Amino acid sequence: MKKIKLIWKLMKGNRLIYLASILSIALATFFSILIPLVTKTIIDSIIGNGSSSSSNIINSMIEYCGGREFLSNNLWICSLLIVLLTALNGLFLYLKGRFSSKAAESTAMNTREKLFNHIQRLPYDYHVKASTGDLIQRCTSDVETIRSFLAVQFVEIGRAIFMVTLVSIIMFSLNVKLALVAMTAVPIIFTFAFIFFKKVQKIFLQCDESEGRLSSVIQENLTGIRVVRAFAMQKFEMDKFNKKNREFKNLVYKLIKLLALYWSISDALCLLQIGAILLYGSVLSSKGIISLGTLVVFTTYEGMLLWPVRQMGRILTDMGKSFVAATRIFEILDEPTEIMIENSLQPKISGEIEFKNLSFEYEEGKPVLRNLTFKVKKGQTVAILGPTGSGKTTLINLLLRLYDYKKGSIKIDGIELKEIDRKWIRQNVGIASQEPFLFSKTIEDNVKLGSEKASIYDVHEACKIASIHDNIQEFEKGYETMVGEKGVTLSGGQKQRLTIARTVITDYPILIFDDSLSAVDAETDASIRSALRKRSKNVTTFIISHRISTIRRADLILVLEKGKISQMGTHKKLVNQDGLYKRVWEIQNSFEKEIEEDTNESAS
Ligand SMILES: Nc1ncnc2c1ncn2[C@@H]1O[C@H](COP(=O)(O)OP(=O)(O)OP(=O)(O)O)[C@@H](O)[C@H]1O
């Protein structure tokens, strides 16, 4: 019941249309059930002479239409009635299909929209932990399962219920004994179908999983095609693919064999049931207990009844799939979104930042940042250096309010960061992150993401700062060049520079370069830095880098080790202090000297 409620919730806004579909299937069933009754009347009361055994209603209807003789001489009137009933059945079946598809399609569309919007508002931490593939599956195939359940299966359940109820009432009112014989197979076929599909569902699931594995092999191969070629892994990859391909084929074949067995057994059961009615009905008819028309009604109804009952087993097991899908969808929708504090502040930010005794842990008992205290004045450049895993990105994540701290304080222009609106913060802090990500747009549009108001001149300026302008000019379509989701037409360094351009085009008071400058060569790095220095007079800049030449001019250098600030000061101060900074500087210095010597030697 709880699970039906979930689907009911998803149907909000489309429930009335769905009700219209259920009403249409009820009417279609009603008209289809009338057809055998009309046939019976024709056989018993019009062609035959059974008017005495017919009910008063039928007798008066016959009289109303001109009497038995008139109708038997004009049988086309009866045929017309059958055609009319068939047409009405068809019309309501069409309306059922139309309404249920409309309701199901809109429910699916609304659900996808709700999911996508909700996912956009989920906290960053959720995305870090969630599997992208799983989220995509929930937004696409789980929604599709619900759509097909609503469009087809649920109305079929309605049809089966109406059919069984109406047909039983009529059968029992015509002859109780024959009705009992006619109904014996119904629970047997239903139970057989239900048990069969319950068991076979496991194989359906195995087929789905196997298909998923097959797609993963293809996806992995296509994504890593360069590595596959470079390491001559084609044979290995083909073997892997063939194995999964065969596994999938074998499972589907097994499923088809089982389904064939099911349909033939269930066909045999249905035919046996119809045979039993014919046998017992003929005996009753020959004794004059039932009319020939009644026997025709029973055999026709049996055919109409057994089909939905046979389907029911499949539908009920499939229903389980829809409930699982609905539960999976609500697992996302019930996930709390980023907390937006009402009346949170949106102050004008100039860029003065103060960390005081700031500590942070993702998981309890595992501190990642410990007791950080430092102050940055507006317009200053802060550099952070530290071994991998020392907490540099975490510090930036806190600054962007991707996570909230519990111990200590971070103040921006004297205001506690936690009190400032998250969206506002992100509109004031620009970041060029470690992993460059470009959208499927032109280069110009990608850069403009940083500032919608920017003119093409601004875009060029930003690209010049990021030392990518000349490269772009060389492209056939220049700034109009499309870059794919993964920027396939660009090299890693070019992508990185574009993200830098996207960051510097902003007029944000705080900019962060999270290891993005290290990805470009030393020369480009130097020119970007000098351009930034000229431009960012009033911009507070954070630079995370392992390259001393990138950070040596910073106003403040923080050395992070195991979440603690182990050293802090200017380059001049830190190179004269024993510690990590001096060691890194010495290594990089001697390395650079070696390269210089090698270059000089090869030149002379
Ligand atoms: N979402 C998370 N949940 C739990 N632990 C995390 C999470 N993100 C990072 N960590 C852990 O926090 C520590 C600091 O990670 P962080 O990414 O801040 O390091 P970093 O100094 O930026 O490293 P790198 O130079 O490799 O990018 C690491 O031990 C990491 O495993």
PDBQT file of the ligand as one rigid body, heavy atoms in Angstrom, charges set to zero:
ROOT
HETATM    1  N1  LIG A 701      34.073  13.903   0.527  1.00  0.00    +0.000 N 
HETATM    2  C1  LIG A 701      34.981  13.370   1.305  1.00  0.00    +0.000 A 
HETATM    3  N2  LIG A 701      34.624  12.497   2.268  1.00  0.00    +0.000 NA
HETATM    4  C2  LIG A 701      35.542  11.957   3.096  1.00  0.00    +0.000 A 
HETATM    5  N3  LIG A 701      36.867  12.237   3.046  1.00  0.00    +0.000 NA
HETATM    6  C3  LIG A 701      37.287  13.085   2.101  1.00  0.00    +0.000 A 
HETATM    7  C4  LIG A 701      36.385  13.698   1.181  1.00  0.00    +0.000 A 
HETATM    8  N4  LIG A 701      37.085  14.520   0.361  1.00  0.00    +0.000 NA
HETATM    9  C5  LIG A 701      38.375  14.410   0.744  1.00  0.00    +0.000 A 
HETATM   10  N5  LIG A 701      38.505  13.568   1.782  1.00  0.00    +0.000 N 
HETATM   11  C6  LIG A 701      39.745  13.220   2.509  1.00  0.00    +0.000 C 
HETATM   12  O1  LIG A 701      40.238  14.413   3.079  1.00  0.00    +0.000 OA
HETATM   13  C7  LIG A 701      41.664  14.466   2.987  1.00  0.00    +0.000 C 
HETATM   14  C8  LIG A 701      42.087  15.788   2.335  1.00  0.00    +0.000 C 
HETATM   15  O2  LIG A 701      41.637  15.774   0.983  1.00  0.00    +0.000 OA
HETATM   16  P1  LIG A 701      41.855  17.029   0.022  1.00  0.00    +0.000 P 
HETATM   17  O3  LIG A 701      41.200  16.715  -1.268  1.00  0.00    +0.000 OA
HETATM   18  O4  LIG A 701      41.465  18.256   0.716  1.00  0.00    +0.000 OA
HETATM   19  O5  LIG A 701      43.429  16.976  -0.159  1.00  0.00    +0.000 OA
HETATM   20  P2  LIG A 701      44.364  17.832  -1.105  1.00  0.00    +0.000 P 
HETATM   21  O6  LIG A 701      45.433  18.410  -0.248  1.00  0.00    +0.000 OA
HETATM   22  O7  LIG A 701      43.570  18.778  -1.934  1.00  0.00    +0.000 OA
HETATM   23  O8  LIG A 701      44.963  16.662  -2.027  1.00  0.00    +0.000 OA
HETATM   24  P3  LIG A 701      45.476  16.734  -3.551  1.00  0.00    +0.000 P 
HETATM   25  O9  LIG A 701      46.709  17.562  -3.590  1.00  0.00    +0.000 OA
HETATM   26  O10 LIG A 701      45.762  15.302  -3.871  1.00  0.00    +0.000 OA
HETATM   27  O11 LIG A 701      44.341  17.287  -4.354  1.00  0.00    +0.000 OA
HETATM   28  C9  LIG A 701      42.092  13.243   2.241  1.00  0.00    +0.000 C 
HETATM   29  O12 LIG A 701      42.542  12.288   3.175  1.00  0.00    +0.000 OA
HETATM   30  C10 LIG A 701      40.839  12.739   1.559  1.00  0.00    +0.000 C 
HETATM   31  O13 LIG A 701      40.834  11.342   1.464  1.00  0.00    +0.000 OA
ENDROOT
TORSDOF 0
